[in-house]
Structure formats: structure tokens, C-alpha cells
Amino acid sequence: MKIGMPKEIKENEYRVAIVPHNISKLTASGHEVYVETGAGLAAGFTDEQYVQAGARILPDAASVYKAGDMIVKVKEILPPEFPLLEERHTICTYIHSANRLPQTEALLKAKVVAFAYEDVKDEQGGFPLLEPMSRLAGETGLLTGLFYSFTTHGGSGKIVCGNPGIRPMKIVIFGAGHVGIGAARLAHKLGADVVLMDVNIKQLELVSDQIIPGIKTVFSTHDNIVAEIRDADIVFNCVKWFPGLTLISRDMLKGMQKGSLIVDIDAEPGGAIETCRYTTHEDPLYEVDGIRHICIANLPSSVANTASQSLSNATIPYIQEIADKGWKQAALDNGRLIYGLDFVKGYLTFKDTAEAFGLELTPKEKIFEMF
Ligand SMILES: NC(=O)c1ccc[n+]([C@@H]2O[C@H](COP(=O)([O-])OP(=O)(O)OC[C@H]3O[C@@H](n4cnc5c(N)ncnc54)[C@H](O)[C@@H]3O)[C@@H](O)[C@H]2O)c1
């Protein structure tokens, strides 16, 4: 298989899809890999490392899309990439097509095959290509929150672990999922006074008994939230938003300490944190009613080296299988991969996107009969 890896063009995206030690696996099994010059540089991987791993370096995205039959990326396909798509391409990347109509239309129009990392599902119903990034989002969100609590960044001037005779910071975390556990584990290790809140008692039991023994957990209700955020130094929102869910309304900010910080890792403007609006790594903070807010949507990009390695280590078995067998046989053989097969040669095979945009859904079984 000829595999192309372009450089990411999304703003503030520093990750690269495949790191050199995984490129070596592909080239060792006979695949040709074409890498856009500088694709790995921001994540700490040079063109020379890719050449040593057996890849060929090409000067721009257009030549990578021309050379590759399979295109491997990190983020969704953006408008400058639309004209580079060809019918022979199999795309592997995060796609999130259900809220990106122009990309959905471009993928259908170009008649490519596309696997969405976020939809690959394991036997337990988990998402093996999302989870490594979720954990990192919790950890980087926590570190970002602590950094912006320094006096030198206009923060409360408290250190997370306290000092002899001085209390540690109180950190309240909403959501005991992958992101929330990432944040809670690190906060707990650093000596914070952590309160982890969720509506799923079984999950709280699992976390406090096995994953982070000794962590304080509180059932998430409006009254409990009001009580816990009153003296919190930082609140982290790690709950996946759904319409109607409000955890902190603007009115509730009055009940928090002035100068305290909300880090909305879910980062859904107007979502569970009513006062959330997007911020960036360059301009991370704003204040509403004396409460500071950070709502950065691509936190793992700030640890691009670790994030690229984690992502690449998780995706490489699937990329290898698609490269070895082709999209159809790989999807037929691999019960996890088939969930990620969202676009096939002009047909949409992902229910959520079909429902979101009123588009025709073609069942995957039918696709296998057609091609
Ligand atoms: N900002 C970033 O860079 C970044 C990166 C990765 C993920 N995320 C986002 O973080 C969010 C969480 O991801 P995840 O993988 O941990 O999700 P998850 O589904 O594994 O966990 C969410 C948890 O929230 C709990 N929950 C639901 N309603 C609640 C309530 N009212 N109060 C408290 N807890 C409640 C659920 O029971 C669950 O345990 C997602 O929206 C995801 O898109 C953001």
C-alpha cells in the first residue's frame, strides 16, 4: 500500500498521525510511506527520523495526496484539502462528521473510503482510539489550570499541594469518565484536596475503590454542586454535554470564591458551563463575574510529542491491518474497525451523521455486497 501522511493544517494542531517508530513497522512489511516535509517537526520528529524509518519526504500536501492511496491524519479534512481528495483514497483520521456538514459533503462527493478514529469501538463498548487522548486532555487540563493559578498569571497564587500548616488547593471535578479520571489521578498524586462528582454511582465506586483509592467522591446534584464549588480553587468540567444539561449557570458564579477558576475541558460553548466560550492556547483566559474561565478545545495538542506517540501507538494496529488487507477485508475481519467505517465511495454509513443532516444512510452489510 502507498501511504501518505500530510502535515496537519488545523490551527494550533501540533500532533502528527504516525511517529517514526511506527512508520518503521509499515515500511518493514513492504508498504511505501510518503511524509510531507515538516509533518512531525512541531511534535519533535524530524524529516531525517522519518527517512531513517524508511519513509520518503515530499514537499507539500498536494504531492502526498497524489502519492498515497491511503491517507493518514490526525484532525478532520479541512477545505484546503477537499480538492486533494480522490476516489482511490482510503482516509484514516478523526472526522467527527455529525457536526461538520462541509466535510461530510466533500467526503461523499470525492467518493473516498473514510475510517473515523473516534467511532472505532471495542468489545466492551469503549473507544480505543479516543481514550488515550481523553486521559491526556484531563492531565493537560489539570496542569493548565494549575499554571494559570500562579500569581504571575493573575491567579489565586496557591500551590496545589499546600505547604506545612497550609491547606492544599481544593479541586472539584465533574465527570468520572476518561477525562475526569485523568485530571483526578494527577491532582490526587500532586496532593490536592480532590472532589470527584458523577451521577453514576457504580463508576464512583470503581474509581474510589480501585482506580484512585482514597479519592473523595460526591453524587452530582444541583445542591451538591453548589455546596462543593463554594470553596473550590479550581473546577474542572469533564462531562460530555447533552442538550438541557447545565452544571454551573451564570447565576451560580456568585456562590464561588472571587478569582477561582473554571476549566471547561468539555469546552462546549453555552453547554454544561453556561458561561463557557472557546479560548485558545495563545489566549486561554477570560473572566465572568469575577470567576476566571479556560475553555481550550484541543488540550492534548499542547503535549504534541506524548500525544502523537499515544495516538500513533493506538492507531498503528488498525492502520497496519487496513494497509495489509485493504479497507474492505480489514473491516470485515476486524469487529472494532467496522464501527469506524463511516464513508464508502459516495455512500454514508454512519447513522449519527445521516440523522444530523437528513442524509441517506446505507447499511454496512449492503456496502459489502456493493463493492
Ligand atoms: N478539551 C479537550 O481537548 C478534550 C479532549 C478530549 C475529550 N474532551 C471532552 O471531554 C468530555 C468528557 O470525555 P470522556 O471521554 O471523559 O467522557 P465519558 O463519557 O467517559 O465520561 C463522562 C462522565 O460524565 C458523567 N456525567 C454525566 N452527567 C453528569 C452530571 N450531571 N454530573 C456529573 N457527571 C456526569 C458520566 O456518568 C461519565 O462518567 C467529552 O465531551 C470529550 O469530548 C475534550
The ligand as an SDF file (V2000), in Angstrom:
LIG
                    3D

 44 48  0  0  0  0  0  0  0  0999 V2000
  -10.7710   19.8300   25.5430 N   0  0  0  0  0  0  0  0  0  0  0  0
  -10.1650   18.7800   25.0130 C   0  0  0  0  0  0  0  0  0  0  0  0
   -9.0570   18.8700   24.4910 O   0  0  0  0  0  0  0  0  0  0  0  0
  -10.8310   17.4240   25.0760 C   0  0  0  0  0  0  0  0  0  0  0  0
  -10.1150   16.2710   24.7110 C   0  0  0  0  0  0  0  0  0  0  0  0
  -10.7280   15.0160   24.8500 C   0  0  0  0  0  0  0  0  0  0  0  0
  -12.0580   14.9470   25.2840 C   0  0  0  0  0  0  0  0  0  0  0  0
  -12.7350   16.0910   25.5780 N   0  0  0  0  0  0  0  0  0  0  0  0
  -14.1560   16.0660   26.0230 C   0  0  0  0  0  0  0  0  0  0  0  0
  -14.2580   15.7450   27.4010 O   0  0  0  0  0  0  0  0  0  0  0  0
  -15.5870   15.2240   27.6480 C   0  0  0  0  0  0  0  0  0  0  0  0
  -15.5390   14.0040   28.5370 C   0  0  0  0  0  0  0  0  0  0  0  0
  -14.9410   12.9270   27.8300 O   0  0  0  0  0  0  0  0  0  0  0  0
  -14.8490   11.4590   28.4840 P   0  0  0  0  0  0  0  0  0  0  0  0
  -14.1960   10.5930   27.4660 O   0  0  0  0  0  0  0  0  0  0  0  0
  -14.2880   11.5090   29.8500 O   0  0  0  0  0  0  0  0  0  0  0  0
  -16.4050   11.0930   28.6020 O   0  0  0  0  0  0  0  0  0  0  0  0
  -17.0620    9.8850   29.3720 P   0  0  0  0  0  0  0  0  0  0  0  0
  -18.3750    9.6610   28.7010 O   0  0  0  0  0  0  0  0  0  0  0  0
  -16.0810    8.7690   29.5180 O   0  0  0  0  0  0  0  0  0  0  0  0
  -17.3160   10.4700   30.8510 O   0  0  0  0  0  0  0  0  0  0  0  0
  -18.2620   11.4260   31.1710 C   0  0  0  0  0  0  0  0  0  0  0  0
  -18.7210   11.1780   32.6110 C   0  0  0  0  0  0  0  0  0  0  0  0
  -19.6110   12.2380   32.9680 O   0  0  0  0  0  0  0  0  0  0  0  0
  -20.6060   11.6670   33.8200 C   0  0  0  0  0  0  0  0  0  0  0  0
  -21.7770   12.5380   33.9280 N   0  0  0  0  0  0  0  0  0  0  0  0
  -22.8910   12.5820   33.1560 C   0  0  0  0  0  0  0  0  0  0  0  0
  -23.7590   13.5250   33.6350 N   0  0  0  0  0  0  0  0  0  0  0  0
  -23.1590   14.0690   34.7400 C   0  0  0  0  0  0  0  0  0  0  0  0
  -23.5480   15.0680   35.6710 C   0  0  0  0  0  0  0  0  0  0  0  0
  -24.7220   15.7010   35.5540 N   0  0  0  0  0  0  0  0  0  0  0  0
  -22.7010   15.3740   36.6690 N   0  0  0  0  0  0  0  0  0  0  0  0
  -21.5050   14.7660   36.7920 C   0  0  0  0  0  0  0  0  0  0  0  0
  -21.0940   13.7760   35.9540 N   0  0  0  0  0  0  0  0  0  0  0  0
  -21.9250   13.4390   34.9400 C   0  0  0  0  0  0  0  0  0  0  0  0
  -20.8980   10.3240   33.1760 C   0  0  0  0  0  0  0  0  0  0  0  0
  -21.5520    9.4420   34.0750 O   0  0  0  0  0  0  0  0  0  0  0  0
  -19.4750    9.8590   32.8130 C   0  0  0  0  0  0  0  0  0  0  0  0
  -18.8870    9.1110   33.8620 O   0  0  0  0  0  0  0  0  0  0  0  0
  -16.1800   14.9310   26.2610 C   0  0  0  0  0  0  0  0  0  0  0  0
  -17.1070   15.9290   25.9390 O   0  0  0  0  0  0  0  0  0  0  0  0
  -14.9830   14.9980   25.3500 C   0  0  0  0  0  0  0  0  0  0  0  0
  -15.3460   15.3990   24.0180 O   0  0  0  0  0  0  0  0  0  0  0  0
  -12.1570   17.3130   25.4920 C   0  0  0  0  0  0  0  0  0  0  0  0
  1  2  1  0
  2  3  2  0
  2  4  1  0
  4  5  1  0
  4 44  2  0
  5  6  2  0
  6  7  1  0
  7  8  2  0
  8  9  1  0
  8 44  1  0
  9 10  1  0
  9 42  1  0
 10 11  1  0
 11 12  1  0
 11 40  1  0
 12 13  1  0
 13 14  1  0
 14 15  2  0
 14 16  1  0
 14 17  1  0
 17 18  1  0
 18 19  2  0
 18 20  1  0
 18 21  1  0
 21 22  1  0
 22 23  1  0
 23 24  1  0
 23 38  1  0
 24 25  1  0
 25 26  1  0
 25 36  1  0
 26 27  1  0
 26 35  1  0
 27 28  2  0
 28 29  1  0
 29 30  1  0
 29 35  2  0
 30 31  1  0
 30 32  2  0
 32 33  1  0
 33 34  2  0
 34 35  1  0
 36 37  1  0
 36 38  1  0
 38 39  1  0
 40 41  1  0
 40 42  1  0
 42 43  1  0
M  CHG  2   8   1  16  -1
M  END
$$$$
